[in-house]
Structures are given as C-alpha cells and as structure tokens.
Amino acid sequence: MPRWLASVGVGFALGFGLAWTIRAPTPEPEFAHPAAVVPAQAPAPGRAAVALRAPAAPAPALADDASVDALWEMALAPPGTQAPGYDAEDRLRRLAQSNPVAVRSLLQRYDNTQTPQARELLKSVLGTVQTPEVIAFSTRLAGSSNMAERKYGFEMLQSLAPDSSEVRGLVKRTLATEQSPEVLVQALATLTSGLASPEESEQIVAQLKTLSQHADPAVRSQSIAQLGQWDKRGEGGERLVQALSDRAPDVRQAAIFAIAQNGVRSEPVKAALMALAADLRESRDVRGSALQALERFSLSKEEYARFAQARAQLLGM
C-alpha cells in the first residue's frame, strides 16, 4: 500500500490487525547431498594468480564538535565507509535541531544540491527541525513555479506537520489549480484535519469529492482517504459507495479505510461492502478489509449468513 495511504489509515489498519493474513504451511526442508570437493588447480603456466584486495578500512569517527561540512560529507559517503556505530546523518540531524547556524547552512545547500541522494538527506535532516525558518522555506518551495520544487516542498511540510491556516490555504490553492498528479498527491497528504473552521472544512470536503473522481488513481485514493478524515457530516457517503467499485484496488481499499474512519453506517454502504466481500474476483486483501469493516455494522440474519459464507470462502482460499 502506498506510503500516503498508510499515514492516513494507520489507526484503522492497526485496528484491523492481521486477522485475514493466511499463510500456507512452510514445507519441511529437504536434506541436500554434500557437494563433491573439487581440488584447487594451480594457475596455468605463464598466468599469474589473481590477488584478493582487502576492503578499504572505514573512516575514523569525527570529533564531537565536527562541522556541518564534515558531517555532510560523511553522511553522503558510500555505505560501509563510516566507523562502526557512527551515524553521521543522525549527528547532523541533532546538530540542526540545536544549532540555528547549522540550519541556515543546510538551507543554503539546497540550490547547490543536485543529486537525489543529497536532496533526500537534506529533506530527512530538515524535516525534523520545526522552526519558522524551515517551515517558511518548505512553504516557499511548495508554492514554486517548478513542479519538482512544489513536490519537494509538500514532502517537507508533511514531515513538519504544521496545522496552520497558511498551509491549508496553500493546499487549497494547489488542489484547485495543480495539473501534476504527483504534486496533487503530496499536497493532499499534507492536509491535517484539526483546527479548521466549519466553513473551511466544507470547502475542503467539496474539493476532496471532486478530486476523488480524478483520472489518476493515486489522486483518487488519497482524496478518498482524506475524505474519511474531513467529512464529519457524512456528505461524501455516496462517493465512498462509488469508490468501493473503483477499477483501482488502492482506491477500493482507501474507501474501506475512509468508511471505518468517519463511521458511515448507511444501508448503501453496507450493501456495497457486502458485495465486495463476496466478489471472488476481488483481491484477498480488499475482501478481508471489507469483511472486517462489516463487523462494525448491524447485520440481519440473512446478511450475517452471507457474511459468514464470504468469510469461509476467504479462509478457504
């Protein structure tokens, strides 16, 4: 499941547990016959034996007062070159969290940082520094005219998780005008349902309902997942029912999570979940999630019989 969906559905996923994960029994190991020992052969005349080269020794650990430059260089070094037990990236992160000068030095590196590894390192380190300077930097990138910068900026804001009217305003503007599905997914993932006013919540719910019918399945999935958090009045129930029959499995799974989160218990939703759980063409994961969602509904005697049959079919698969 995509990372964005795990973030919004983690509480529901933990509630579900692993009840529907059925594993086949592990076969008994077979004893292998010992391989014949082939005697080593001397190198052919005139050909020297190849000498084995020992791996390079790890670099020594840096001093406790190592500079940002030294820690940055070591954090970007190839794996295995740091001293055992020494984590330059963690040292750099802790330095940034306690030293404003180090933060400014890292922010200045953005324009000169071109490799994906360096950009990820910068995001990983600054994503833990919740200062106005870093939030302003991320917000500026999220509003950039460059698509890659917008995506990077929203990814930063997700780590910083600022629940502010300024960030929500930026997200709303992006949802209304953005053409890139990748940026839309990251902008949607930045939304945090918290202190928004009822009027603002209604605006966001309206945008989510529209984007839940986007051509890109990742945008639809994230919109449906967010709808489960923002739709407190159940206004998106009809859209959730439609999403349960979406052609993309991730969208169907997101709809189940959303139903569990916002507590929709309508008859159309129950009927759609029942049909999904009984569909033998459906994936094992989606059918299992639908069955567990149905456990929170009041079922008639006939509905429970269908529920039990679908559960027996799933366990027998």
ZAMARGU-4260 file (C-alpha; in steps of 0.2 Angstrom, whole numbers, plus 5000, padded with zeros to 4 digits):
<rodrens>
0) 5000/5000/5000 | 5007/5017/4996 | 5015/5027/5009 | 5002/5041/5009 | 4988/5029/5012
5) 4997/5021/5027 | 4999/5038/5035 | 4981/5042/5035 | 4974/5024/5038 | 4987/5018/5051
10) 4974/5019/5065 | 4961/5009/5056 | 4974/4997/5049 | 4981/4993/5067 | 4963/4990/5072
15) 4960/4978/5059 | 4975/4968/5064 | 4982/4953/5054 | 4966/4943/5055 | 4965/4940/5036
20) 4983/4936/5033 | 4983/4917/5030 | 5000/4909/5026 | 5002/4892/5019 | 5012/4880/5030
25) 5031/4880/5027 | 5037/4864/5019 | 5049/4853/5028 | 5067/4856/5022 | 5075/4843/5012
30) 5092/4837/5016 | 5104/4842/5002 | 5118/4830/4997 | 5135/4836/5000 | 5144/4843/4985
35) 5159/4835/4979 | 5175/4844/4984 | 5185/4849/4969 | 5203/4851/4972 | 5211/4868/4968
40) 5221/4869/4952 | 5237/4879/4950 | 5236/4893/4938 | 5241/4889/4920 | 5259/4892/4916
45) 5263/4910/4911 | 5247/4916/4920 | 5249/4924/4937 | 5236/4921/4951 | 5224/4935/4955
50) 5227/4943/4971 | 5212/4947/4983 | 5211/4965/4988 | 5206/4969/5006 | 5191/4981/5008
55) 5195/4999/5012 | 5196/5002/5031 | 5181/5013/5037 | 5185/5031/5040 | 5188/5036/5059
60) 5173/5044/5068 | 5173/5063/5068 | 5175/5073/5084 | 5160/5078/5094 | 5162/5096/5088
65) 5163/5091/5070 | 5157/5104/5057 | 5142/5104/5046 | 5153/5102/5031 | 5162/5087/5039
70) 5146/5078/5044 | 5138/5082/5027 | 5152/5074/5018 | 5152/5059/5029 | 5134/5056/5028
75) 5135/5056/5009 | 5149/5044/5009 | 5146/5026/5002 | 5139/5013/5014 | 5152/5004/5025
80) 5164/5019/5025 | 5159/5026/5042 | 5166/5020/5058 | 5156/5006/5066 | 5142/5013/5077
85) 5144/5030/5070 | 5129/5038/5061 | 5134/5055/5053 | 5116/5058/5047 | 5110/5057/5065
90) 5124/5068/5071 | 5119/5080/5058 | 5101/5080/5062 | 5104/5083/5081 | 5116/5097/5077
95) 5102/5105/5066 | 5090/5103/5080 | 5100/5113/5092 | 5110/5125/5081 | 5102/5139/5071
100) 5118/5142/5062 | 5119/5124/5056 | 5101/5125/5050 | 5105/5141/5039 | 5120/5132/5032
105) 5109/5117/5027 | 5096/5128/5019 | 5109/5137/5009 | 5114/5120/5002 | 5098/5117/4993
110) 5102/5127/4977 | 5119/5118/4976 | 5112/5101/4980 | 5108/5092/4964 | 5110/5073/4967
115) 5094/5063/4973 | 5104/5056/4987 | 5109/5074/4993 | 5091/5080/4991 | 5084/5066/5002
120) 5097/5069/5015 | 5093/5087/5016 | 5074/5083/5017 | 5077/5069/5030 | 5088/5081/5041
125) 5077/5097/5040 | 5061/5088/5041 | 5064/5086/5060 | 5068/5104/5063 | 5051/5113/5066
130) 5057/5131/5066 | 5048/5145/5057 | 5063/5147/5046 | 5062/5129/5039 | 5043/5130/5038
135) 5044/5146/5028 | 5057/5138/5016 | 5046/5122/5013 | 5031/5133/5010 | 5041/5144/4998
140) 5046/5128/4988 | 5028/5121/4989 | 5022/5137/4980 | 5036/5137/4967 | 5033/5138/4948
145) 5044/5122/4947 | 5035/5106/4948 | 5049/5096/4956 | 5051/5110/4969 | 5032/5110/4973
150) 5033/5091/4976 | 5048/5093/4987 | 5041/5107/4997 | 5025/5097/5001 | 5035/5082/5006
155) 5044/5093/5018 | 5028/5100/5025 | 5022/5083/5028 | 5037/5079/5040 | 5035/5096/5048
160) 5016/5094/5050 | 5011/5112/5053 | 4992/5113/5056 | 4990/5131/5051 | 4978/5141/5041
165) 4993/5147/5030 | 4997/5129/5025 | 4979/5124/5022 | 4977/5139/5011 | 4992/5134/5001
170) 4985/5117/5000 | 4968/5123/4994 | 4975/5134/4981 | 4986/5119/4975 | 4971/5107/4974
175) 4961/5120/4964 | 4975/5123/4951 | 4988/5110/4951 | 4990/5099/4935 | 5003/5087/4941
180) 4996/5071/4949 | 5012/5069/4959 | 5011/5086/4966 | 4992/5084/4970 | 4996/5068/4979
185) 5009/5076/4990 | 4998/5091/4993 | 4983/5080/4998 | 4995/5071/5010 | 4999/5087/5019
190) 4981/5090/5024 | 4978/5088/5043 | 4961/5088/5049 | 4962/5099/5065 | 4958/5117/5069
195) 4949/5121/5053 | 4933/5131/5054 | 4916/5123/5048 | 4916/5134/5033 | 4934/5129/5028
200) 4931/5111/5031 | 4916/5112/5019 | 4927/5119/5006 | 4940/5106/5008 | 4927/5092/5008
205) 4920/5099/4992 | 4937/5099/4984 | 4941/5081/4990 | 4924/5075/4982 | 4929/5082/4966
210) 4947/5075/4966 | 4940/5058/4971 | 4935/5057/4953 | 4952/5062/4946 | 4959/5052/4931
215) 4974/5047/4941 | 4971/5033/4954 | 4984/5039/4966 | 4975/5056/4967 | 4958/5047/4969
220) 4965/5036/4983 | 4972/5050/4993 | 4957/5060/4991 | 4945/5046/4997 | 4957/5043/5012
225) 4957/5061/5016 | 4938/5062/5014 | 4937/5049/5028 | 4945/5062/5040 | 4937/5078/5034
230) 4919/5073/5031 | 4911/5074/5048 | 4894/5075/5042 | 4894/5060/5030 | 4891/5071/5015
235) 4903/5060/5005 | 4894/5044/5008 | 4888/5042/4990 | 4906/5045/4984 | 4913/5032/4995
240) 4900/5019/4989 | 4906/5023/4971 | 4924/5021/4976 | 4921/5004/4983 | 4918/4999/4965
245) 4933/5009/4958 | 4943/5000/4945 | 4959/5003/4955 | 4962/4991/4970 | 4970/5005/4980
250) 4955/5016/4978 | 4943/5002/4984 | 4955/4999/4999 | 4955/5018/5003 | 4936/5019/5003
255) 4935/5005/5016 | 4948/5014/5027 | 4938/5030/5025 | 4921/5021/5030 | 4929/5015/5045
260) 4936/5032/5050 | 4921/5043/5048 | 4909/5030/5055 | 4897/5029/5039 | 4884/5016/5043
265) 4871/5018/5029 | 4862/5004/5020 | 4870/5008/5003 | 4887/5007/5011 | 4884/4991/5019
270) 4877/4983/5003 | 4892/4989/4994 | 4904/4981/5007 | 4894/4965/5006 | 4895/4964/4988
275) 4914/4967/4988 | 4917/4954/5002 | 4908/4941/4991 | 4916/4945/4975 | 4928/4930/4971
280) 4937/4941/4958 | 4942/4953/4971 | 4959/4953/4979 | 4962/4944/4996 | 4967/4960/5005
285) 4952/4970/4999 | 4939/4956/5003 | 4947/4954/5020 | 4946/4973/5024 | 4928/4973/5018
290) 4923/4959/5030 | 4932/4967/5045 | 4923/4984/5041 | 4906/4974/5040 | 4909/4968/5058
295) 4905/4986/5064 | 4888/4986/5055 | 4872/4979/5062 | 4868/4963/5051 | 4851/4954/5049
300) 4851/4936/5050 | 4851/4934/5031 | 4866/4947/5030 | 4875/4938/5043 | 4873/4921/5034
305) 4881/4930/5018 | 4894/4937/5029 | 4899/4920/5036 | 4899/4912/5019 | 4911/4926/5012
310) 4922/4924/5027 | 4923/4905/5025 | 4927/4907/5006 | 4941/4919/5010 | 4948/4907/5024
315) 4947/4893/5012 | 4957/4902/4998
</rodrens>
